[in-house]
Amino acid sequence: IFGVSAQLLATKEFLESDKPQVDYIVAKSAKDNKVFIVFLNNDADAVTTNVKWGEKSKPFKKITIRDEKGKAIATQNVSPDTSLSLDSYGLKLIVLE
């Protein structure tokens, strides 16, 4: 993911999105304890989804939101939920650390 080797993880108990048109995959870095979540909006309309973090995400303290080119656009502490805006057919990445 953006040049970092990663292995896919099961998404159960990791997170939930409140928008059915938003798909996501979860992967763990092969080198360190970072987890990547790639979000994709499968709709022609822009959407804002509320991401609820599950039990498996509790060990992480910081999230970085990256755009479709990998550029960091926001960094924040992990809270019970995170709002994420996606453009039409857009992609964003959240990195949990």
All heavy atoms as an XYZ file, in Angstrom:
755
protein
N       0.864     -1.168      0.000
C       0.000      0.000      0.000
C       0.905      1.223      0.000
O       1.626      1.448      0.971
C      -0.954     -0.020      1.205
C      -1.850     -1.261      1.104
C      -1.757      1.261      1.281
C      -2.773     -1.494      2.244
N       0.887      1.964     -1.100
C       1.780      3.103     -1.289
C       3.221      2.723     -0.984
O       3.939      3.416     -0.272
C       1.338      4.321     -0.489
C       0.019      4.883     -0.928
C      -1.076      4.885     -0.087
C      -0.130      5.388     -2.206
C      -2.297      5.392     -0.494
C      -1.344      5.896     -2.629
C      -2.435      5.895     -1.778
N       3.655      1.559     -1.493
C       5.026      1.113     -1.368
C       5.342      0.306     -0.121
O       6.475     -0.130      0.060
N       4.366      0.093      0.744
C       4.572     -0.686      1.970
C       3.922     -2.053      1.803
O       2.747     -2.142      1.445
C       3.947      0.035      3.195
C       4.089     -0.801      4.451
C       4.566      1.407      3.385
N       4.690     -3.110      2.041
C       4.133     -4.459      1.976
C       3.130     -4.644      3.105
O       3.372     -4.238      4.238
C       5.235     -5.502      2.116
O       6.120     -5.425      1.032
N       1.993     -5.280      2.772
C       0.953     -5.483      3.775
C       0.198     -6.769      3.474
O       0.149     -7.218      2.329
C      -0.004     -4.296      3.781
N      -0.385     -7.338      4.526
C      -1.182     -8.547      4.415
C      -2.617     -8.237      4.797
O      -2.872     -7.555      5.799
C      -0.632     -9.642      5.323
C       0.778    -10.056      4.964
C       1.344    -11.063      5.950
O       0.951    -11.103      7.106
N       2.272    -11.873      5.480
N      -3.571     -8.767      4.020
C      -4.978     -8.528      4.291
C      -5.393     -9.152      5.620
O      -4.898    -10.206      6.009
C      -5.843     -9.096      3.171
C      -5.726     -8.406      1.813
C      -6.564     -9.139      0.779
C      -6.139     -6.956      1.901
N      -6.324     -8.481      6.298
C      -6.886     -8.963      7.564
C      -8.393     -9.084      7.431
O      -9.009     -8.397      6.612
C      -6.592     -7.977      8.701
C      -5.152     -7.730      9.098
C      -5.093     -6.633     10.154
C      -4.531     -9.003      9.649
N      -8.991     -9.907      8.270
C     -10.450     -9.974      8.344
C     -10.959     -8.673      8.968
O     -10.332     -8.120      9.874
C     -10.878    -11.164      9.189
N     -12.084     -8.185      8.484
C     -12.605     -6.908      8.969
C     -13.534     -7.060     10.174
O     -13.870     -6.070     10.808
C     -13.362     -6.169      7.847
O     -14.448     -6.983      7.411
C     -12.449     -5.867      6.688
N     -13.927     -8.277     10.498
C     -14.846     -8.499     11.609
C     -14.244     -7.944     12.900
O     -13.082     -8.192     13.217
C     -15.133     -9.989     11.763
C     -16.191    -10.283     12.779
C     -16.532    -11.746     12.811
C     -17.625    -11.969     13.839
N     -18.047    -13.334     13.912
N     -15.045     -7.172     13.622
C     -14.672     -6.546     14.890
C     -13.581     -5.479     14.754
O     -13.017     -5.039     15.744
C     -14.264     -7.591     15.929
C     -15.382     -8.522     16.312
C     -14.979     -9.535     17.362
O     -13.946     -9.354     18.020
O     -15.720    -10.519     17.509
N     -13.277     -5.054     13.521
C     -12.288     -3.990     13.323
C     -12.981     -2.649     13.179
O     -12.600     -1.673     13.822
C     -11.419     -4.272     12.098
C      -9.970     -4.015     12.363
C      -9.106     -5.070     12.559
C      -9.470     -2.737     12.454
C      -7.771     -4.852     12.829
C      -8.143     -2.505     12.731
C      -7.291     -3.566     12.921
N     -13.995     -2.598     12.326
C     -14.717     -1.363     12.103
C     -16.030     -1.635     11.404
O     -16.248     -2.719     10.871
C     -13.895     -0.392     11.259
C     -13.670     -0.813      9.807
C     -14.056      0.318      8.879
C     -12.216     -1.179      9.601
N     -16.889     -0.611     11.396
C     -18.139     -0.636     10.651
C     -18.311      0.729      9.991
O     -17.944      1.745     10.555
C     -19.330     -0.875     11.573
C     -19.381     -2.234     12.199
C     -20.575     -2.377     13.130
O     -21.523     -1.569     13.050
O     -20.548     -3.309     13.947
N     -18.879      0.711      8.795
C     -19.225      1.943      8.089
C     -20.745      2.024      8.019
O     -21.410      1.012      7.785
C     -18.636      1.928      6.677
O     -19.187      2.964      5.902
N     -21.293      3.228      8.203
C     -22.749      3.367      8.181
C     -23.312      3.583      6.773
O     -24.512      3.777      6.627
C     -23.197      4.483      9.127
C     -22.756      5.866      8.684
O     -21.874      5.968      7.812
O     -23.271      6.859      9.230
N     -22.480      3.540      5.758
C     -22.937      3.732      4.375
C     -22.671      2.457      3.570
O     -21.517      2.058      3.403
C     -22.222      4.902      3.707
C     -22.397      6.225      4.409
C     -23.803      6.732      4.291
C     -23.881      8.123      4.887
N     -25.156      8.476      5.381
N     -23.720      1.820      3.047
C     -23.521      0.577      2.298
C     -22.750      0.753      0.997
O     -22.166     -0.203      0.496
C     -24.941      0.071      2.041
C     -25.814      1.261      2.206
C     -25.126      2.177      3.163
N     -22.706      1.956      0.440
C     -21.974      2.183     -0.808
C     -20.470      2.366     -0.591
O     -19.713      2.500     -1.532
C     -22.551      3.374     -1.593
C     -22.400      4.721     -0.929
C     -23.561      5.108     -0.036
O     -24.085      4.298      0.702
N     -23.962      6.373     -0.098
N     -20.039      2.337      0.673
C     -18.620      2.476      0.989
C     -18.052      1.091      1.308
O     -18.470      0.439      2.263
C     -18.391      3.436      2.173
C     -16.924      3.469      2.576
C     -18.875      4.842      1.816
N     -17.121      0.642      0.471
C     -16.421     -0.621      0.702
C     -15.072     -0.327      1.342
O     -14.518      0.762      1.174
C     -16.182     -1.360     -0.616
C     -17.463     -1.911     -1.211
O     -18.376     -2.260     -0.444
O     -17.550     -1.989     -2.450
N     -14.528     -1.313      2.037
C     -13.204     -1.126      2.646
C     -12.500     -2.470      2.766
O     -13.135     -3.524      2.819
C     -13.304     -0.444      4.006
C     -14.251     -1.099      4.982
C     -13.817     -2.132      5.808
C     -15.577     -0.691      5.072
C     -14.676     -2.735      6.700
C     -16.440     -1.294      5.957
C     -15.990     -2.307      6.768
O     -16.856     -2.902      7.658
N     -11.178     -2.383      2.759
C     -10.345     -3.549      3.041
C      -9.369     -3.150      4.139
O      -9.004     -1.976      4.269
C      -9.584     -4.075      1.800
C      -8.675     -3.013      1.207
C     -10.542     -4.622      0.757
C      -7.712     -3.550      0.163
N      -8.948     -4.128      4.929
C      -8.035     -3.889      6.040
C      -6.778     -4.716      5.807
O      -6.861     -5.891      5.450
C      -8.691     -4.284      7.386
C      -7.741     -4.064      8.545
C      -9.987     -3.518      7.603
N      -5.613     -4.099      6.001
C      -4.342     -4.798      5.823
C      -3.359     -4.340      6.898
O      -3.374     -3.182      7.317
C      -3.765     -4.525      4.443
N      -2.497     -5.264      7.329
C      -1.471     -4.962      8.333
C      -0.118     -4.873      7.656
O       0.218     -5.695      6.816
C      -1.437     -6.055      9.402
C      -0.456     -5.750     10.517
C      -0.445     -6.853     11.551
C       0.455     -6.571     12.717
N       1.748     -6.024     12.437
N       0.649     -3.878      8.028
C       2.001     -3.718      7.508
C       2.827     -4.949      7.830
O       2.753     -5.494      8.933
C       2.652     -2.478      8.123
O       4.026     -2.449      7.825
N       3.642     -5.374      6.878
C       4.517     -6.532      7.091
C       5.718     -6.163      7.962
O       6.373     -7.050      8.500
C       4.991     -7.077      5.744
N       6.008     -4.866      8.126
C       7.207     -4.430      8.858
C       6.940     -3.935     10.271
O       7.770     -4.091     11.142
C       7.911     -3.318      8.081
C       8.519     -3.784      6.790
C       9.267     -2.657      6.132
C       9.912     -3.142      4.852
N      10.709     -2.119      4.213
N       5.828     -3.284     10.497
C       5.570     -2.709     11.809
C       4.116     -2.922     12.209
O       3.409     -3.680     11.580
C       5.965     -1.226     11.854
C       5.344     -0.417     10.734
O       4.236     -0.757     10.294
O       5.968      0.568     10.305
N       3.675     -2.215     13.218
C       2.348     -2.439     13.778
C       1.278     -1.531     13.162
O       0.243     -1.317     13.766
C       2.397     -2.250     15.301
C       1.220     -2.888     15.991
O       0.713     -3.913     15.553
N       0.766     -2.277     17.069
N       1.493     -0.997     11.993
C       0.505     -0.138     11.343
C      -0.556     -0.993     10.649
O      -0.267     -2.059     10.118
C       1.162      0.761     10.305
C       2.066      1.797     10.897
C       2.678      2.655      9.819
C       3.653      3.644     10.422
N       4.311      4.450      9.405
N      -1.786     -0.479     10.663
C      -2.888     -1.115      9.938
C      -3.441     -0.101      8.955
O      -3.640      1.067      9.287
C      -3.991     -1.602     10.905
C      -5.231     -2.039     10.153
C      -3.462     -2.757     11.749
N      -3.662     -0.558      7.726
C      -4.185      0.290      6.658
C      -5.624     -0.104      6.371
O      -5.927     -1.286      6.245
C      -3.372      0.090      5.372
C      -1.901      0.319      5.544
C      -1.029     -0.746      5.703
C      -1.381      1.604      5.534
C       0.333     -0.554      5.853
C      -0.016      1.810      5.688
C       0.836      0.732      5.847
N      -6.494      0.895      6.247
C      -7.867      0.644      5.818
C      -8.108      1.501      4.583
O      -8.016      2.726      4.641
C      -8.908      0.970      6.906
C      -8.606      0.165      8.179
C     -10.301      0.612      6.428
C      -8.186      0.987      9.313
N      -8.380      0.838      3.466
C      -8.642      1.523      2.209
C     -10.152      1.601      2.036
O     -10.843      0.573      2.063
C      -7.999      0.777      1.021
C      -8.295      1.504     -0.284
C      -6.510      0.616      1.226
N     -10.678      2.806      1.877
C     -12.104      3.042      1.699
C     -12.376      3.445      0.257
O     -11.641      4.256     -0.308
C     -12.586      4.173      2.613
C     -12.548      3.830      4.072
C     -11.399      4.027      4.812
C     -13.663      3.317      4.708
C     -11.349      3.720      6.156
C     -13.628      3.004      6.057
C     -12.472      3.203      6.777
N     -13.441      2.918     -0.323
C     -13.831      3.235     -1.696
C     -15.315      3.542     -1.745
O     -16.138      2.739     -1.284
C     -13.519      2.061     -2.627
C     -13.955      2.214     -4.079
C     -13.195      3.360     -4.748
C     -13.735      0.928     -4.833
N     -15.652      4.702     -2.295
C     -17.052      5.074     -2.494
C     -17.502      4.514     -3.840
O     -16.996      4.915     -4.880
C     -17.203      6.601     -2.472
C     -18.627      7.055     -2.743
O     -19.559      6.271     -2.745
N     -18.780      8.340     -2.980
N     -18.450      3.612     -3.829
C     -18.952      2.987     -5.055
C     -20.182      3.692     -5.599
O     -21.031      3.061     -6.235
C     -19.286      1.508     -4.796
C     -18.048      0.685     -4.672
O     -17.126      0.821     -5.451
N     -18.017     -0.176     -3.666
N     -20.284      4.991     -5.383
C     -21.462      5.740     -5.803
C     -21.042      6.977     -6.589
O     -19.962      7.527     -6.361
C     -22.273      6.144     -4.571
C     -23.694      6.499     -4.898
O     -24.521      5.566     -4.969
O     -23.974      7.695     -5.094
N     -21.908      7.430     -7.474
C     -21.627      8.622     -8.280
C     -21.729      9.906     -7.451
O     -21.267     10.955     -7.883
C     -22.595      8.689     -9.465
N     -22.340      9.827     -6.279
C     -22.460     10.985     -5.392
C     -21.400     10.920     -4.297
O     -21.077      9.842     -3.802
C     -23.844     11.018     -4.737
C     -24.963     11.216     -5.743
O     -24.776     12.003     -6.697
O     -26.020     10.581     -5.577
N     -20.902     12.083     -3.923
C     -19.981     12.147     -2.781
C     -20.732     11.699     -1.530
O     -21.960     11.820     -1.451
C     -19.455     13.569     -2.614
N     -20.008     11.175     -0.564
C     -20.647     10.645      0.638
C     -19.739     10.886      1.844
O     -18.516     10.962      1.704
C     -20.952      9.133      0.481
C     -19.678      8.309      0.406
C     -21.831      8.616      1.594
N     -20.352     11.052      3.000
C     -19.621     11.095      4.263
C     -20.091      9.915      5.086
O     -21.287      9.746      5.320
C     -19.878     12.408      5.022
O     -19.412     13.494      4.214
C     -19.142     12.432      6.349
N     -19.153      9.088      5.486
C     -19.481      7.910      6.279
C     -18.969      8.072      7.698
O     -17.960      8.735      7.926
C     -18.904      6.619      5.633
O     -19.353      5.495      6.393
C     -17.398      6.622      5.582
N     -19.687      7.493      8.629
C     -19.248      7.453     10.010
C     -18.622      6.088     10.242
O     -19.283      5.065     10.098
C     -20.427      7.684     10.957
C     -19.983      7.793     12.384
O     -18.998      8.447     12.675
N     -20.709      7.157     13.281
N     -17.345      6.068     10.578
C     -16.614      4.829     10.831
C     -16.617      4.580     12.333
O     -16.121      5.406     13.098
C     -15.162      4.917     10.313
C     -14.404      3.635     10.616
C     -15.147      5.222      8.819
N     -17.218      3.474     12.745
C     -17.208      3.076     14.159
C     -16.103      2.058     14.353
O     -16.079      1.034     13.691
C     -18.544      2.451     14.558
C     -19.626      3.427     14.844
C     -20.722      2.704     15.611
C     -21.734      3.627     16.156
N     -21.284      4.548     17.118
N     -15.187      2.359     15.253
C     -14.046      1.477     15.499
C     -14.450      0.358     16.432
O     -15.088      0.592     17.450
C     -12.875      2.278     16.064
C     -12.427      3.328     15.111
C     -12.605      4.670     15.224
C     -11.757      3.124     13.866
N     -12.083      5.316     14.140
C     -11.550      4.380     13.280
C     -11.309      1.995     13.181
C     -10.921      4.552     12.059
C     -10.684      2.158     11.965
C     -10.489      3.422     11.411
N     -14.062     -0.863     16.086
C     -14.409     -2.042     16.863
C     -13.326     -2.458     17.835
O     -12.309     -1.778     18.023
N     -13.540     -3.601     18.435
C     -12.654     -4.144     19.468
C     -11.208     -4.299     18.995
O     -10.269     -3.995     19.719
C     -13.207     -5.495     19.938
C     -12.635     -5.994     21.224
C     -12.988     -5.124     22.435
O     -14.081     -4.538     22.485
O     -12.128     -5.029     23.318
N     -11.003     -4.757     17.765
C      -9.646     -5.007     17.262
C      -8.858     -3.732     16.984
O      -7.653     -3.779     16.803
C      -9.696     -5.870     16.004
C     -10.094     -7.299     16.275
C     -10.021     -8.121     15.018
C     -10.409     -9.558     15.276
N     -10.403    -10.354     14.050
N      -9.523     -2.598     16.945
C      -8.822     -1.336     16.690
C      -8.422     -0.616     17.982
O      -7.729      0.391     17.936
C      -9.686     -0.416     15.829
O     -10.874     -0.070     16.517
N      -8.817     -1.138     19.126
C      -8.545     -0.464     20.405
C      -7.070     -0.267     20.742
O      -6.728      0.712     21.379
C      -9.265     -1.177     21.533
C     -10.751     -0.905     21.508
C     -11.440     -1.402     22.737
C     -12.905     -0.984     22.644
N     -13.661     -1.398     23.798
N      -6.155     -1.156     20.354
C      -4.741     -0.930     20.700
C      -4.120      0.297     20.017
O      -3.075      0.768     20.436
C      -4.032     -2.198     20.231
C      -5.094     -3.217     20.089
C      -6.336     -2.469     19.755
N      -4.764      0.823     18.991
C      -4.180      1.920     18.216
C      -4.569      3.266     18.810
O      -5.673      3.452     19.300
C      -4.613      1.816     16.751
C      -4.169      0.528     16.127
C      -5.033     -0.560     16.067
C      -2.889      0.390     15.634
C      -4.617     -1.762     15.516
C      -2.467     -0.804     15.082
C      -3.329     -1.890     15.025
N      -3.641      4.215     18.760
C      -3.842      5.522     19.399
C      -3.983      6.670     18.404
O      -4.550      7.702     18.724
C      -2.667      5.834     20.340
C      -2.431      4.772     21.397
C      -3.592      4.674     22.339
C      -3.356      3.611     23.385
N      -4.548      2.919     23.800
N      -3.449      6.514     17.196
C      -3.408      7.621     16.234
C      -3.900      7.150     14.871
O      -3.648      6.017     14.477
C      -1.966      8.117     16.110
C      -1.781      9.279     15.163
C      -0.347      9.764     15.193
C       0.351      9.321     13.940
N       1.692      9.817     13.772
N      -4.619      8.022     14.169
C      -4.989      7.739     12.786
C      -4.489      8.861     11.885
O      -4.479     10.025     12.267
C      -6.503      7.527     12.575
C      -7.314      8.758     12.951
C      -7.004      6.321     13.298
C      -8.782      8.623     12.658
N      -4.048      8.458     10.714
C      -3.676      9.406      9.667
C      -4.562      9.116      8.474
O      -4.672      7.968      8.037
C      -2.195      9.253      9.269
O      -1.382      9.450     10.434
C      -1.799     10.259      8.199
N      -5.204     10.153      7.963
C      -6.052     10.016      6.770
C      -5.234     10.478      5.581
O      -4.631     11.556      5.601
C      -7.346     10.837      6.908
C      -8.121     10.373      8.143
C      -8.192     10.713      5.640
C      -9.320     11.230      8.490
N      -5.200      9.642      4.544
C      -4.440      9.949      3.328
C      -5.382      9.971      2.126
O      -6.363      9.237      2.090
C      -3.335      8.926      3.111
C      -2.300      8.928      4.224
C      -1.166      7.957      3.971
N      -0.171      8.042      5.019
C       0.848      8.895      5.024
N       1.020      9.736      4.030
N       1.702      8.905      6.019
N      -5.046     10.796      1.138
C      -5.855     10.864     -0.077
C      -5.473      9.746     -1.042
O      -4.630      8.893     -0.720
C      -5.761     12.245     -0.730
C      -4.368     12.593     -1.259
O      -3.501     11.696     -1.370
O      -4.148     13.771     -1.577
N      -6.062      9.762     -2.229
C      -5.843      8.691     -3.215
C      -4.409      8.628     -3.741
O      -4.001      7.642     -4.329
C      -6.831      8.824     -4.393
C      -6.593     10.018     -5.284
C      -7.149     11.330     -4.753
O      -7.836     11.329     -3.724
O      -6.884     12.377     -5.382
N      -3.614      9.667     -3.480
C      -2.204      9.665     -3.899
C      -1.259      9.346     -2.748
O      -0.048      9.321     -2.926
C      -1.853     11.012     -4.529
C      -2.613     11.263     -5.815
C      -2.268     12.582     -6.427
C      -3.103     12.762     -7.689
N      -3.024     14.105     -8.203
N      -1.818      9.136     -1.562
C      -1.002      8.803     -0.393
C      -0.590      9.994      0.445
O       0.099      9.843      1.444
N      -1.017     11.194      0.069
C      -0.653     12.402      0.816
C      -1.475     12.490      2.099
O      -2.710     12.360      2.081
C      -0.918     13.635     -0.044
C      -0.589     14.929      0.652
C      -0.905     16.126     -0.211
C      -0.655     17.397      0.576
N      -1.217     18.563     -0.079
N      -0.795     12.706      3.230
C      -1.477     12.851      4.514
C      -2.307     14.131      4.507
O      -1.793     15.204      4.195
C      -0.477     12.869      5.655
N      -3.592     14.013      4.827
C      -4.465     15.187      4.845
C      -4.992     15.500      6.250
O      -5.494     16.583      6.476
C      -5.625     15.056      3.836
C      -6.411     13.770      4.048
C      -5.108     15.129      2.413
C      -7.629     13.632      3.139
N      -4.864     14.546      7.182
C      -5.285     14.789      8.568
C      -4.679     13.733      9.477
O      -4.480     12.593      9.063
C      -6.806     14.747      8.683
N      -4.386     14.152     10.708
C      -3.909     13.234     11.740
C      -4.683     13.554     13.007
O      -4.892     14.725     13.331
C      -2.396     13.413     11.981
O      -1.697     13.166     10.762
C      -1.891     12.454     13.036
N      -5.120     12.511     13.696
C      -5.881     12.720     14.921
C      -5.751     11.506     15.836
O      -5.292     10.447     15.410
C      -7.352     12.992     14.614
C      -8.037     11.842     13.880
C      -9.362     12.247     13.265
O      -9.437     13.233     12.536
N     -10.398     11.493     13.563
N      -6.146     11.685     17.078
C      -6.184     10.566     18.007
C      -7.389      9.698     17.679
O      -8.417     10.194     17.202
C      -6.278     11.057     19.454
C      -5.014     11.758     19.899
O      -3.922     11.433     19.459
N      -5.169     12.741     20.769
N      -7.279      8.412     17.958
C      -8.396      7.507     17.731
C      -9.498      7.832     18.730
O      -9.244      7.999     19.914
C      -7.961      6.031     17.874
C      -9.145      5.096     17.782
C      -6.937      5.674     16.816
N     -10.711      7.948     18.233
C     -11.886      8.141     19.071
C     -12.874      7.027     18.716
O     -12.611      6.260     17.787
C     -12.486      9.530     18.822
O     -12.857      9.666     17.475
N     -13.998      6.901     19.411
C     -14.914      5.800     19.109
C     -15.408      5.763     17.661
O     -15.719      4.710     17.135
C     -16.079      6.018     20.071
C     -15.485      6.787     21.202
C     -14.428      7.660     20.575
N     -15.482      6.938     17.044
C     -15.884      6.961     15.637
C     -15.184      8.111     14.912
O     -14.724      9.056     15.522
C     -17.398      7.049     15.482
C     -18.012      8.256     16.170
O     -17.394      8.802     17.084
O     -19.121      8.649     15.787
N     -15.110      7.960     13.587
C     -14.423      8.925     12.739
C     -15.294      9.222     11.529
O     -15.819      8.308     10.904
C     -13.070      8.357     12.260
O     -12.270      8.046     13.401
C     -12.328      9.329     11.371
N     -15.436     10.484     11.192
C     -16.177     10.887     10.005
C     -15.204     10.957      8.830
O     -14.115     11.518      8.950
C     -16.818     12.257     10.247
O     -17.544     12.659      9.122
N     -15.602     10.365      7.702
C     -14.728     10.320      6.532
C     -15.527     10.696      5.289
O     -16.535     10.060      4.984
C     -14.142      8.913      6.374
C     -13.120      8.715      5.261
C     -11.833      9.485      5.562
C     -12.811      7.240      5.088
N     -15.091     11.750      4.579
C     -15.747     12.188      3.346
C     -15.039     11.588      2.140
O     -13.807     11.612      2.074
C     -15.716     13.713      3.238
O     -16.434     14.285      4.296
N     -15.835     11.071      1.211
C     -15.297     10.475     -0.010
C     -15.958     11.108     -1.220
O     -17.184     11.265     -1.257
C     -15.567      8.961     -0.027
C     -14.848      8.154      1.049
C     -15.556      6.838      1.288
C     -13.419      7.918      0.638
N     -15.156     11.468     -2.203
C     -15.681     12.006     -3.450
C     -16.410     10.916     -4.227
O     -16.308      9.727     -3.909
C     -14.539     12.555     -4.317
C     -13.886     13.775     -3.710
O     -14.552     14.489     -2.927
O     -12.708     14.017     -4.002
N     -17.090     11.316     -5.284
C     -17.726     10.373     -6.195
C     -16.702      9.332     -6.644
O     -15.635      9.686     -7.136
C     -18.262     11.155     -7.394
O     -18.610     10.304     -8.440
N     -16.983      8.067     -6.435
C     -16.073      6.960     -6.750
C     -14.679      7.199     -6.161
O     -13.688      6.753     -6.705
C     -15.991      6.724     -8.257
C     -17.329      6.395     -8.859
C     -17.976      7.300     -9.700
C     -17.962      5.199     -8.567
C     -19.220      7.004    -10.239
C     -19.207      4.907     -9.099
C     -19.835      5.815     -9.937
O     -21.060      5.523    -10.463
N     -14.621      7.897     -5.034
C     -13.352      8.284     -4.429
C     -12.756      7.221     -3.534
O     -13.419      6.274     -3.104
N     -11.486      7.415     -3.239
C     -10.719      6.501     -2.410
C      -9.973      7.301     -1.355
O      -9.458      8.377     -1.649
C      -9.716      5.741     -3.283
C      -8.760      4.787     -2.597
C      -8.569      3.577     -3.475
C      -7.430      5.424     -2.300
N      -9.949      6.787     -0.128
C      -9.123      7.359      0.936
C      -8.547      6.216      1.750
O      -9.081      5.111      1.759
C      -9.937      8.294      1.838
C     -10.238      9.614      1.171
C     -10.335     10.737      2.141
C     -10.530     12.030      1.384
N     -11.651     12.805      1.869
N      -7.489      6.517      2.438
C      -6.785      5.541      3.254
C      -6.691      6.063      4.675
O      -6.378      7.229      4.900
C      -5.378      5.323      2.700
C      -4.421      4.480      3.535
C      -4.811      3.011      3.488
C      -2.997      4.654      3.031
N      -7.001      5.201      5.639
C      -6.739      5.514      7.041
C      -5.645      4.587      7.519
O      -5.694      3.377      7.277
C      -8.003      5.362      7.910
C      -8.989      6.500      7.622
C      -7.642      5.349      9.396
C     -10.224      6.502      8.479
N      -4.638      5.170      8.173
C      -3.555      4.402      8.761
C      -3.707      4.465     10.268
O      -3.731      5.551     10.842
C      -2.164      4.947      8.342
C      -1.063      4.091      8.944
C      -2.034      5.033      6.832
N      -3.832      3.305     10.891
C      -3.898      3.214     12.354
C      -2.508      2.931     12.883
O      -1.809      2.045     12.377
C      -4.833      2.082     12.785
C      -6.323      2.258     12.511
C      -7.039      0.959     12.760
C      -6.900      3.355     13.357
N      -2.092      3.673     13.890
C      -0.766      3.465     14.495
C      -0.895      3.383     16.009
O      -1.739      3.972     16.595
C       0.177      4.606     14.144
C       0.400      4.734     12.647
C       1.312      5.874     12.303
O       2.488      5.826     12.728
O       0.873      6.801     11.623
